[in-house]
């Protein structure tokens, strides 16, 4: 349900409304300076200040503190049955930004978990679906790490052969120049193919994994 708006506002709330909505640092300072007073306000005023504070923490990049406070905001929204706030589904927005804070702190497993919860709630949340794919692409599996390590080894081997070619083969064993050149080009090409192949396979597996998960959630949602 949407948040009910009272016609009376406390002085603390009126002071808050004088702050520009995009002055996030001032909003953070205001909330932290008057937190005890704010927590004693009517729920409508308290919730609006809490959401402004949580959004401010996210916008200025205080992601560790944001993760602490976003759970408070989520709990308040659930406990007081608030679904829409300022025209947005506040629960979905808070979950999405919680995932983003985890991502920016490189807490990828936590980001994955939150995004899956968001998609379970709304299997048609396109930004959440795209973000989950981005998160999983960043979580490089063992085979991709091995492919990268193998390609680096082959690139280094190719560079070593080039140095041998320049220092010894061409000056003293020019008869073998073509064979050595063919060999090091082949090794370099193999390293490049290994890297590209691992990258494409990883992306393909992520796409399939997310699409299967989304299909399952949409099916479950439609059967309810």
C-alpha positions in Angstrom: 0.0 0.0 0.0 1.2 3.6 -0.5 2.4 5.6 2.4 -0.3 7.8 4.0 0.6 11.6 4.0 -0.4 13.6 7.1 -1.4 17.2 6.8 0.6 18.2 9.9 4.4 18.2 9.9 6.8 18.5 12.8 9.5 21.2 12.9 12.2 18.5 12.4 10.4 17.4 9.2 10.0 21.0 8.0 13.7 21.6 8.6 14.5 18.5 6.6 12.3 19.6 3.7 14.4 22.8 3.4 17.4 20.7 2.3 17.8 20.3 -1.5 16.8 16.8 -2.5 20.2 16.2 -4.2 22.3 17.6 -1.4 23.0 14.1 -0.1 25.8 14.9 2.3 23.7 17.5 4.1 20.8 15.0 4.3 23.2 12.4 5.8 24.5 15.0 8.3 21.0 16.1 9.2 19.8 12.6 9.9 22.8 11.5 11.9 22.7 14.7 14.0 19.0 14.3 14.9 18.6 10.5 14.7 17.1 10.2 18.1 14.5 12.9 17.4 13.8 11.5 14.0 13.1 8.0 15.4 10.4 9.6 17.6 8.5 11.2 14.8 5.2 9.8 13.3 5.9 6.9 11.0 5.2 8.8 7.8 7.8 11.5 8.6 10.3 9.0 10.1 10.1 6.8 7.0 10.6 9.6 4.5 13.7 10.8 6.4 15.0 7.2 6.7 14.6 6.6 3.0 16.3 10.0 2.2 19.1 9.0 4.5 19.5 5.5 3.0 19.5 6.9 -0.5 22.0 9.6 0.5 24.4 7.0 1.8 24.1 5.1 -1.5 24.6 8.2 -3.7 27.7 9.4 -1.9 29.3 5.9 -1.9 29.1 5.0 1.8 28.2 1.5 0.8 29.2 -0.3 4.1 26.9 2.0 6.1 24.3 1.8 3.4 24.1 -2.0 3.8 23.5 -1.6 7.5 20.7 1.0 7.1 19.0 -0.4 4.0 18.0 -3.5 6.0 16.4 -1.2 8.5 14.4 0.5 5.7 13.4 -2.8 4.2 12.2 -4.0 7.6 10.2 -0.8 8.2 8.6 -1.1 4.8 7.6 -4.7 5.4 6.4 -4.2 9.0 4.3 -1.2 8.1 3.0 -2.7 4.8 4.5 0.1 2.6 4.8 -1.0 -1.0 4.9 2.3 -2.9 6.8 5.5 -2.0 6.9 8.5 -4.2 5.5 6.5 -7.1 8.0 3.7 -6.8 7.9 0.1 -5.5 10.1 0.9 -2.5 10.9 -2.7 -1.6 12.2 -3.4 -5.1 14.2 -0.2 -5.2 15.8 -0.9 -1.8 16.7 -4.5 -2.8 18.2 -3.4 -6.1 20.4 -0.8 -4.4 21.4 -3.2 -1.7 22.6 -5.5 -4.4 24.5 -2.6 -6.0 26.2 -1.8 -2.7 27.3 -5.4 -2.4 28.6 -5.3 -6.0 30.6 -2.1 -5.4 32.2 -3.7 -2.3 33.0 -6.8 -4.5 30.7 -8.9 -2.3 29.6 -10.8 -5.4 28.0 -13.8 -3.7 25.9 -11.5 -1.5 25.0 -9.4 -4.6 23.9 -12.6 -6.4 21.7 -13.7 -3.5 19.9 -10.3 -3.2 19.3 -10.1 -7.0 17.8 -13.6 -7.0 15.5 -12.5 -4.2 14.5 -9.5 -6.2 13.7 -11.5 -9.3 11.7 -14.0 -7.2 9.6 -11.1 -6.1 9.4 -9.6 -9.6 10.5 -12.0 -12.4 10.0 -9.2 -14.9 12.4 -6.7 -13.3 14.6 -6.1 -16.3 17.3 -4.1 -14.6 17.6 -6.8 -11.9 17.9 -9.5 -14.6 20.6 -7.5 -16.4 22.4 -6.8 -13.2 22.4 -10.5 -12.2 24.0 -11.3 -15.5 26.7 -8.6 -14.9 27.3 -10.0 -11.4 27.7 -13.6 -12.6 30.0 -12.5 -15.4 32.2 -10.9 -12.7 32.2 -14.2 -10.7 34.6 -15.9 -12.9 34.5 -19.7 -12.6 37.5 -22.0 -12.3 37.5 -23.0 -16.0 37.7 -19.4 -17.1 40.5 -18.6 -14.7 42.4 -21.6 -16.0 41.8 -20.5 -19.6 43.2 -17.0 -18.7 46.2 -18.6 -17.0 46.8 -20.9 -20.0 46.6 -18.0 -22.4 49.0 -15.9 -20.4 51.5 -18.8 -20.3 51.2 -19.2 -24.1 51.7 -15.4 -24.6 54.8 -15.5 -22.5 56.1 -18.6 -24.3 55.5 -16.8 -27.6 57.4 -13.7 -26.3 60.3 -16.0 -25.2 60.5 -17.6 -28.6 60.6 -14.2 -30.2 63.5 -13.2 -28.0 65.3 -16.4 -29.0 64.5 -15.7 -32.6 66.0 -12.2 -32.5 69.0 -13.0 -30.4 70.1 -16.4 -31.8 68.0 -17.9 -34.6 68.2 -15.0 -37.1 71.9 -14.1 -36.6 73.2 -17.7 -36.4 70.6 -20.2 -37.6 68.7 -18.3 -40.3 67.8 -21.5 -41.9 65.2 -22.2 -39.2 63.8 -18.7 -39.1 60.5 -19.6 -41.0 59.9 -22.6 -38.8 60.4 -20.6 -35.6 58.3 -17.8 -36.8 55.5 -20.2 -37.7 55.8 -21.8 -34.3 55.6 -18.7 -32.2 52.7 -17.3 -34.3 50.8 -20.5 -33.8 51.5 -20.5 -30.0 50.3 -16.8 -29.8 47.1 -17.7 -31.9 46.4 -20.6 -29.6 46.7 -18.4 -26.5 44.3 -15.9 -28.1 41.8 -18.6 -29.0 42.0 -20.0 -25.5 41.3 -16.6 -24.0 38.5 -15.7 -26.4 36.9 -19.2 -26.1 36.9 -19.1 -22.3 35.4 -15.6 -22.3 32.6 -16.5 -24.8 31.8 -19.8 -23.0 31.6 -18.0 -19.7 29.2 -15.4 -21.1 27.1 -18.1 -22.8 26.8 -20.1 -19.6 25.8 -17.0 -17.6 23.1 -16.1 -20.2 21.7 -19.6 -20.1 21.8 -19.8 -16.3 20.0 -16.5 -15.7 17.4 -17.1 -18.4 16.6 -20.5 -17.0 16.3 -19.0 -13.5 14.0 -16.2 -14.8 11.8 -18.7 -16.6 11.5 -20.8 -13.5 10.4 -17.8 -11.4 8.0 -16.5 -14.1 6.4 -20.0 -14.2 6.1 -20.2 -10.5 4.6 -16.7 -10.4 2.0 -17.4 -13.0 0.9 -20.7 -11.3 0.2 -18.9 -8.0 
